[in-house]
Amino acid sequence: MSGTKKESHWIPLADLMTVLMVIFLFMSISYMALMEKRQKEQNQIFKDYEESKVALYNELNEAFKKDFAKWNLKLDNDLSIKFTNPQVLFDEGKSDVTPTFQNILREFLPKYLRVVLQDKYKDKIAEIRIEGHTNTKPINKTSDPYIDNMELSQNRARNVLGFLRQQDCFINLETNKKDRLQYWLTANGLSYGRTVDKDFKIAFGSNQPIDNNKSRRVEFRIVTTSEAIINEALKNIEKK
């Protein structure tokens, strides 16, 4: 009789274990499906970001293909367009935009804005940086040549931005596009912190000699919304 009681006790327990194992199996399958879905979503975010960068690069390249040699422009994979002929940009040690550079900008800016202000890029661009870069030559304004050149490069970038705002291609924009552009545009002086070598590579990273002539330049650099994309990816990782 005791044997019968023992048997009736273990049969329900075995059934319970089976039920728990089935529940656990379904939970594992559901979890794996959820993780796979999140991974696909994350991969799609990065794919969209990369496709946007490629599209922007291709459109800028197409827009200025006849101007690169004429204006000494250089388009890099980081979506920066460099004006690389210092003789036409500013007089030595000065920040006023030369008449020659003004004429170039009058042609350059409408083409540039037509590309970046397309609606398909309004959520893809975080900032458009107008950067001023100097060489390492001291200005001898103060005892700190880096700060002196910082002021010079900042003034140059600001003056280019000011010139942009005076052009019809900016003044005649629709209000929403003008607001978007004002949100994006910044003027940044970088002194000689990012001098380049003879191949226009950042000298600090290339370990090649600084080319002071090529280091004097102005850049229009597009910063994409990669930070938002990375934050979204991190949120997905945290959910895991």
C-alpha positions as a printed NumPy array, in Angstrom:
array([[  0.   ,   0.   ,   0.   ],
       [  2.85 ,   2.334,   0.799],
       [  4.299,   1.489,  -2.607],
       [  1.076,   2.579,  -4.289],
       [  1.118,   5.913,  -2.446],
       [  4.724,   6.483,  -3.439],
       [  3.928,   5.805,  -7.09 ],
       [  0.953,   8.186,  -7.101],
       [  3.201,  10.839,  -5.571],
       [  5.913,  10.664,  -8.285],
       [  3.72 ,  10.496, -11.371],
       [  2.328,  14.063, -10.947],
       [  5.839,  15.35 , -10.181],
       [  7.169,  13.88 , -13.4  ],
       [  4.307,  15.471, -15.311],
       [  5.09 ,  18.801, -13.675],
       [  8.726,  18.565, -14.717],
       [  7.672,  17.836, -18.309],
       [  5.361,  20.849, -18.332],
       [  8.133,  23.067, -16.953],
       [ 10.57 ,  21.812, -19.574],
       [  8.08 ,  22.556, -22.358],
       [  7.461,  26.05 , -20.959],
       [ 11.187,  26.681, -20.738],
       [ 11.642,  25.451, -24.312],
       [  8.961,  27.837, -25.618],
       [ 10.478,  30.712, -23.615],
       [ 13.911,  29.972, -25.094],
       [ 12.534,  29.871, -28.632],
       [ 10.632,  33.133, -28.101],
       [ 13.715,  34.813, -26.643],
       [ 15.876,  33.688, -29.567],
       [ 13.269,  34.963, -32.048],
       [ 13.152,  38.324, -30.248],
       [ 16.947,  38.624, -30.273],
       [ 17.054,  37.75 , -33.945],
       [ 14.444,  40.432, -34.686],
       [ 16.403,  43.058, -32.717],
       [ 19.621,  42.1  , -34.463],
       [ 17.966,  42.492, -37.866],
       [ 16.598,  45.897, -36.839],
       [ 20.03 ,  46.968, -35.608],
       [ 21.69 ,  45.746, -38.812],
       [ 19.118,  47.68 , -40.835],
       [ 19.88 ,  50.879, -38.898],
       [ 23.589,  50.603, -39.708],
       [ 22.816,  49.652, -43.311],
       [ 20.624,  52.739, -43.737],
       [ 23.345,  54.909, -42.217],
       [ 26.029,  53.526, -44.519],
       [ 23.799,  53.832, -47.581],
       [ 23.092,  57.473, -46.704],
       [ 26.805,  58.239, -46.464],
       [ 27.48 ,  56.584, -49.8  ],
       [ 24.556,  58.42 , -51.417],
       [ 25.752,  61.784, -50.083],
       [ 29.29 ,  61.11 , -51.263],
       [ 28.117,  60.109, -54.735],
       [ 25.848,  63.136, -55.106],
       [ 28.554,  65.557, -53.967],
       [ 31.025,  63.906, -56.299],
       [ 28.601,  64.242, -59.204],
       [ 27.731,  67.861, -58.373],
       [ 31.368,  69.001, -58.355],
       [ 33.009,  66.616, -60.812],
       [ 33.792,  69.515, -63.171],
       [ 35.003,  71.775, -60.352],
       [ 37.531,  69.707, -58.404],
       [ 40.495,  70.665, -60.544],
       [ 39.245,  74.202, -61.287],
       [ 38.75 ,  75.135, -57.628],
       [ 41.334,  72.818, -56.022],
       [ 38.607,  70.882, -54.221],
       [ 39.083,  67.533, -52.543],
       [ 36.171,  65.3  , -51.49 ],
       [ 36.993,  62.722, -48.82 ],
       [ 35.109,  59.629, -47.677],
       [ 34.292,  61.402, -44.402],
       [ 32.039,  63.725, -46.447],
       [ 34.373,  66.685, -46.145],
       [ 35.019,  68.992, -49.088],
       [ 38.365,  70.73 , -48.752],
       [ 39.368,  73.983, -50.422],
       [ 43.077,  73.306, -50.724],
       [ 44.565,  76.335, -52.478],
       [ 45.499,  78.7  , -49.637],
       [ 46.626,  81.451, -51.992],
       [ 43.024,  82.107, -53.117],
       [ 41.295,  81.693, -49.74 ],
       [ 42.765,  84.346, -47.445],
       [ 45.761,  86.627, -47.4  ],
       [ 48.565,  85.468, -45.14 ],
       [ 47.595,  86.031, -41.507],
       [ 44.238,  87.57 , -42.491],
       [ 40.663,  86.349, -42.073],
       [ 38.793,  88.322, -44.751],
       [ 37.517,  86.15 , -47.6  ],
       [ 39.432,  87.172, -50.726],
       [ 37.5  ,  88.328, -53.834],
       [ 38.695,  85.202, -55.665],
       [ 37.367,  82.903, -52.942],
       [ 34.107,  84.867, -52.874],
       [ 33.63 ,  84.185, -56.58 ],
       [ 34.249,  80.495, -56.039],
       [ 31.814,  80.352, -53.124],
       [ 29.103,  82.069, -55.194],
       [ 29.184,  79.066, -57.534],
       [ 29.945,  76.429, -54.936],
       [ 27.285,  77.202, -52.345],
       [ 24.115,  76.81 , -54.476],
       [ 25.312,  73.42 , -55.731],
       [ 26.251,  72.303, -52.243],
       [ 22.966,  73.363, -50.671],
       [ 20.938,  71.669, -53.413],
       [ 22.507,  68.355, -52.388],
       [ 22.394,  68.571, -48.598],
       [ 18.944,  70.157, -48.32 ],
       [ 17.13 ,  67.32 , -50.049],
       [ 14.366,  66.004, -47.808],
       [ 15.793,  62.498, -47.865],
       [ 18.792,  63.739, -45.878],
       [ 16.997,  65.862, -43.28 ],
       [ 17.181,  63.073, -40.665],
       [ 20.586,  61.83 , -41.803],
       [ 22.647,  64.983, -41.2  ],
       [ 23.462,  66.154, -37.689],
       [ 25.794,  69.062, -38.483],
       [ 27.583,  70.829, -41.314],
       [ 30.872,  72.163, -40.021],
       [ 32.69 ,  74.995, -41.769],
       [ 36.232,  74.439, -40.551],
       [ 39.19 ,  76.77 , -40.698],
       [ 42.67 ,  75.233, -40.52 ],
       [ 45.993,  77.06 , -40.329],
       [ 49.606,  76.027, -40.666],
       [ 52.093,  76.056, -37.792],
       [ 53.562,  79.463, -38.613],
       [ 53.395,  81.759, -35.538],
       [ 51.445,  84.993, -35.868],
       [ 53.298,  86.508, -32.893],
       [ 50.192,  88.171, -31.555],
       [ 50.661,  86.624, -28.102],
       [ 53.101,  84.197, -26.547],
       [ 50.907,  81.225, -27.542],
       [ 51.005,  80.606, -31.321],
       [ 48.386,  77.858, -31.101],
       [ 45.802,  80.184, -29.547],
       [ 46.724,  82.939, -32.017],
       [ 46.061,  80.57 , -34.901],
       [ 42.915,  79.332, -33.197],
       [ 41.535,  82.862, -33.29 ],
       [ 42.594,  83.28 , -36.922],
       [ 41.063,  79.984, -38.033],
       [ 37.847,  80.7  , -36.129],
       [ 37.525,  84.118, -37.74 ],
       [ 38.068,  82.603, -41.176],
       [ 35.394,  79.939, -40.648],
       [ 32.991,  82.544, -39.249],
       [ 33.568,  84.851, -42.217],
       [ 32.84 ,  82.043, -44.675],
       [ 29.628,  81.298, -42.788],
       [ 28.753,  84.994, -42.81 ],
       [ 29.341,  85.142, -46.557],
       [ 27.061,  82.118, -47.046],
       [ 24.252,  83.851, -45.165],
       [ 24.468,  86.859, -47.497],
       [ 23.918,  84.783, -50.643],
       [ 20.602,  84.459, -52.474],
       [ 20.848,  80.669, -52.261],
       [ 20.427,  81.064, -48.49 ],
       [ 18.238,  84.17 , -48.29 ],
       [ 15.637,  82.751, -50.689],
       [ 15.288,  79.384, -48.98 ],
       [ 11.933,  78.225, -47.685],
       [ 11.627,  78.92 , -43.967],
       [ 11.821,  75.27 , -42.923],
       [ 14.974,  74.689, -44.97 ],
       [ 16.57 ,  77.884, -43.715],
       [ 15.826,  76.831, -40.132],
       [ 17.25 ,  73.39 , -40.81 ],
       [ 20.419,  74.853, -42.264],
       [ 20.844,  77.246, -39.334],
       [ 20.502,  74.268, -36.999],
       [ 23.151,  72.349, -38.911],
       [ 25.739,  75.006, -39.708],
       [ 28.611,  75.742, -37.339],
       [ 31.866,  77.678, -37.765],
       [ 34.878,  75.945, -36.245],
       [ 38.458,  77.111, -35.923],
       [ 40.95 ,  74.298, -35.391],
       [ 44.222,  76.244, -35.452],
       [ 47.017,  73.852, -36.486],
       [ 45.66 ,  70.947, -34.427],
       [ 44.848,  68.986, -37.59 ],
       [ 47.637,  69.781, -39.974],
       [ 48.013,  67.444, -42.939],
       [ 50.892,  65.794, -44.788],
       [ 51.607,  65.925, -48.516],
       [ 48.793,  63.416, -49.164],
       [ 46.239,  65.444, -47.167],
       [ 46.246,  62.842, -44.402],
       [ 46.183,  64.104, -40.811],
       [ 49.87 ,  64.362, -39.938],
       [ 49.306,  63.351, -36.31 ],
       [ 48.028,  59.952, -37.451],
       [ 50.149,  59.407, -40.539],
       [ 53.429,  60.213, -38.769],
       [ 54.552,  62.   , -41.934],
       [ 56.019,  65.529, -42.053],
       [ 53.518,  68.38 , -41.923],
       [ 52.84 ,  70.143, -45.204],
       [ 52.26 ,  73.708, -44.024],
       [ 50.977,  74.88 , -47.385],
       [ 48.319,  72.157, -47.678],
       [ 47.407,  72.519, -44.004],
       [ 46.027,  76.021, -44.711],
       [ 42.544,  75.117, -45.871],
       [ 38.794,  75.509, -45.405],
       [ 36.542,  72.472, -45.165],
       [ 32.809,  71.91 , -45.419],
       [ 32.325,  68.749, -43.381],
       [ 29.056,  66.826, -43.033],
       [ 28.551,  65.088, -39.702],
       [ 25.903,  62.407, -40.035],
       [ 23.53 ,  61.205, -37.345],
       [ 25.833,  58.318, -36.48 ],
       [ 25.711,  59.219, -32.78 ],
       [ 21.952,  58.709, -32.706],
       [ 22.382,  55.415, -34.545],
       [ 24.975,  54.214, -32.047],
       [ 22.726,  55.228, -29.143],
       [ 19.865,  53.264, -30.689],
       [ 22.119,  50.235, -31.065],
       [ 23.236,  50.557, -27.425],
       [ 19.623,  50.67 , -26.29 ],
       [ 18.976,  47.426, -28.136],
       [ 22.011,  45.841, -26.488],
       [ 20.814,  46.968, -23.047],
       [ 17.422,  45.367, -23.705],
       [ 19.156,  42.07 , -24.196]])
